[in-house]
Amino acid sequence: MGETGRFGMTSRRETGHGNLAERSLLSVLPSEQDFPYSIRLVSEIMESNGSTSMASVCGGTTLALLDAGVPIKAPVAGISCGLVTEDASGKILKHRVLTDIIGAEDHYGDMDFKICGTREGITAFQLDLKIHGLPIGIAKEAIAQNKVSRDAILDIMAKTMPTTRPELKPCAPRTHRIKIPSDKIGALIGPGGKNIKRITEYTGCQLDIDQDDSGWVTIFATDGESLARAVNEVNLLSAQIEINKTYKASSAP
């Protein structure tokens, strides 16, 4: 996550914000078997007077994943709570918890409490304090206040993207994992790799067989049509012959 400004190395602030956004999403991402893709998210902030990291969690990551067709378990939103206190001799006499703090409230306030989560619970948080410790009562108040605002943000996000797209965008490459019987791995490869080379040439896809003899095959394709052809070829070579099922084949002249 970056902000406009002088180009150079990634700052400590950008790294910290990126780590927080990543932690907020880890628990809702699909497993590698369900979605065998590497995911790279970039959130570029053009202007801000508030929490850029929380904006990145809402729009730069969650909405981007939904729009891309990544089957996340639930949308994640984040909002930052601040704190203003009046104290005497180190004891807090009065306090006010602020929601969605702006720059001045962050600068002059006593707390920046970033909380990310779904409707069901918290997935990540980060707490910066300028006072010596946070009473548990104020922490509970901030968490409860954050939950109300977080749900309101999720409602707004749902109006834009109520759920993930049913399929990946056309420009996205396709990958698929299929499990075949371990005793069919040799048949899929063929003598000298003949069968797997033929599938690669016929479909334009790349096939990767796990080395642990588990039977997992990963297929990489540039589009859905070629992926479907490759999956069909793998199934034909690895499936068990079934009674009363029709199989089509062609013979060489």
Secondary structure, DSSP 8 states (H G I E B T S, - for coil): -EESSS-SS--HHHHHHHHHHHHHHHTTS--TTT---------EES--SS-HHHHIIIIIIIIHHHHHT---SS--EEEEEEEEEEEETTEEEEEEEEES--HHHHHHSSEEEEEEE-SS-EEEEEEEESSS---HHHHHHHHHHHHHHHHHHHHHHHHH-SS--SS--TTS-EEEEEE--GGGHHHHH-GGGHHHHHHHHHH--EEEE-TTSS-EEEEEESSHHHHHHHHHHHHHHHS---TT---------
